[in-house]
C-alpha cells in the first residue's frame, strides 16, 4: 500500500459527548483533485451535525500494510481508537 493516495475528513463533535471521527477514501478510490477541491468543510460539518470538519490530504501511505488490533482496553482516561473515531474517556 506504500505510495497509495488517500484523503481524510476529520469530523469533530464537541457538544455533548465529545468525539472525533476520521473518515478516509482508502481503499474506496484515489479521489481526483477536482472532487477534492469541491469539498466544503463547513457544509460537511453542518450536514453531519458536527462542530468542525477538517480536510486532510491528499496524502500517500508511507507504510507497507495495516494490521488491526481488537479487544484492547486502555487505562481509564486515555484515548482509545474506535474503527472510525477517537473518544476521550471520562
N, C-alpha and C positions, 0 to 999 in steps of 0.2 A: 503494500500500500504506500510505500515511500514515494513521494512526489505527486500523489493524487491530490487534486484540488478539491477543496470543500469550503463552505461558508457556514457561519453560525449566526443565529439570532439569540441574544441573551435577553430574557424577559423577566423583569423584576416585579414582584407583588409585595408591596411594602405596607399595605393596610391589612389589619387582622393578622393572620398567620404569615409571617414574613418568609418568603421563599424566592428562589431564583431558578427559572427554567432555562436550560440550554438546548437549543434545537439546531441540528445541522443537516446539511444536504447529503452527507455521506451515508450510505452508498447509493442514494437515490439518483443523483445526477451531478454534473460539474457546473451547473448554473452559469449560463452565458452572461457576460458582462452587462448586456442590455437589460436582462431581468434583474440583476443585482442593483443597477442604478435606479430602477423603478421602485424599489422598496422604500417605504417611508416609515422610519421608526416610530413616529408619533401616531400614525394610523395603526400600526401593528399593536402598539400598547393599548390604544383605545378599543380596538376590535376584540382584544383578549382580556379586557378589564384589568390590565396591568398598570403599574405605576410608571414604568420606564422600559423602553426597548433599545438595545444597542446592537448595531450591525457589526459583526466581527469577521472580516475577511475581504477578499478571498485569502485563503491560507493553503499551504501544502503540507501534507503529512511528512514528518521527519522520522517516523518510526516504521519498522517493518511489519508490525501487526498489533492487534489488540487482544487482550485476554480479559475475560470477565470474572470478577471475584464476587461470590454471593455469600449471604448469611454472615457478614462481618459486622458486628455491632461495636461502634466506637464508645469510648468513655462518655459519660453524661456531659453535656455542654459542648461537645466537639461537633465540628461539621461532619455531615455524612453525605455520601453521594447516592442519590437515587438514580435510576436509569436516565431520567430526564431533568432532574432538578437537585439543587442543593438546599438543605434546610439547616437552620441552627436550632438545636435542641435547647429547651429552657434550662 
